């Protein structure tokens, strides 16, 4: 959304060069960003429509007794590999569904086959240039292809992007972010809206730490500057190290459902992708 973002009250805010004090680390030349009130009006209308669908999604999730986690990251951070390991470790426990978002192809959805999860695919490529995020209407379009009443947990794998997914709620109960240490320590400062919007940051590819010029302590300081006290887990989706702590967080999240889920012993999950 460029130099615009939403506050918690739903209003859209445009940053100007004089707003540097708004964020502790804001710097740079933003004078070339010349849009104004008209764009704010358009964005408010877009967000309002999205929020209406998100509320309907949330009502449907709550009625089914399923908890929903929106999983976000940059491209290549390791979301899909982490999901594979998550499904493997939680096999026989939670009944899990995955809503897979990608601009094109079913490659990531295909990688989740055989792990016992119900999978629905949403390709965003028909949008203008290929939408760089999932929004609430897109998620809503896939709900009929998921057995919500037979699930304890639905994981939404958002499109890989560190900007737009943070701006659009889809009706989720919690937000998680996969961050790879190969991305550099500065990312929380460069993409504060994303890092500020999540409940947990999964620090992935930690097995590569001995081989990288990466300052983990500096990353944690940068993260604390934009999201103080956020839960973090160090893990490696490739080796499985640390993934159990993430799975424990998911299990605790699923346990907070306030309505009864479908009886255990439901039939096997099916692949419902299109």
KAHUCOR-V995749 format. One record per pair of residues at least 12 apart in sequence whose C-alpha atoms are under 7 Angstrom apart, sorted by the first residue. I is the first residue (numbers start at 1). J is the second residue. Records with the same first field share a line. If there is no record, write none. Layout:
I->J / J
This chain:
1->164
3->15
12->40 / 44
17->30 / 31
25->189
50->135 / 136 / 137
51->169
53->136 / 137
54->136 / 169 / 170 / 171
55->171
57->140 / 171
58->171 / 172
62->259
63->259
64->148 / 149 / 261
65->149 / 152 / 257 / 258 / 259 / 260 / 261
66->148 / 151 / 152 / 153 / 154 / 257 / 261
67->152 / 153 / 154 / 173 / 254 / 257
68->153 / 154 / 155 / 172 / 173 / 174
69->154 / 155 / 156 / 172 / 173 / 174 / 175 / 176
70->155 / 156 / 157 / 158 / 172 / 174 / 175 / 176
71->155 / 156 / 157 / 158 / 175 / 176 / 177
72->157 / 158 / 160 / 176 / 177 / 178
73->160 / 161 / 162 / 177 / 178 / 179
74->160 / 161 / 162
75->160 / 161
77->178 / 179 / 180
78->178
79->178
80->108
81->237
82->237
84->112
85->237 / 240
86->243 / 247
87->115
88->115
94->152
95->151 / 152 / 153
96->117 / 118 / 151 / 152 / 153 / 154
97->117 / 118 / 119 / 151 / 153 / 154 / 155
98->117 / 118 / 119 / 120 / 154 / 155 / 156
99->119 / 120 / 121 / 155 / 156 / 157
100->120 / 121 / 122 / 156 / 157 / 158
101->121 / 122 / 123 / 134 / 157 / 158 / 159
102->122 / 123 / 124 / 159
103->123 / 124 / 125 / 130 / 131
104->123 / 124 / 125
109->121
116->269
117->269
118->146 / 269 / 270 / 271 / 272
119->271 / 272 / 273
120->142 / 145 / 146 / 271 / 272 / 273
121->273 / 274
132->159 / 161 / 164
133->158 / 159 / 164 / 165
134->158 / 159 / 165
135->168 / 169 / 170
136->169 / 170 / 171
139->170
145->272
146->272
149->261 / 262
150->261 / 262 / 266
152->254 / 261
153->254
162->191 / 194
163->191 / 194
166->193 / 194 / 197
174->199
175->198 / 199 / 200
176->198 / 199 / 200 / 201
177->198 / 200 / 201 / 202
178->201 / 202 / 203 / 204
179->201 / 202 / 203 / 204
180->203 / 204 / 205
181->203 / 204 / 205 / 206
184->214
185->214 / 215 / 218 / 219
186->219 / 222
188->222 / 223 / 226
189->222
192->226
195->226 / 227
196->226 / 227
199->230 / 231
200->230 / 231 / 232
201->231 / 232 / 233
202->232 / 233 / 234 / 235
203->232 / 233 / 234 / 235
204->234 / 235 / 236 / 237
205->235 / 236 / 237
206->234 / 235 / 236
207->236
233->245 / 246
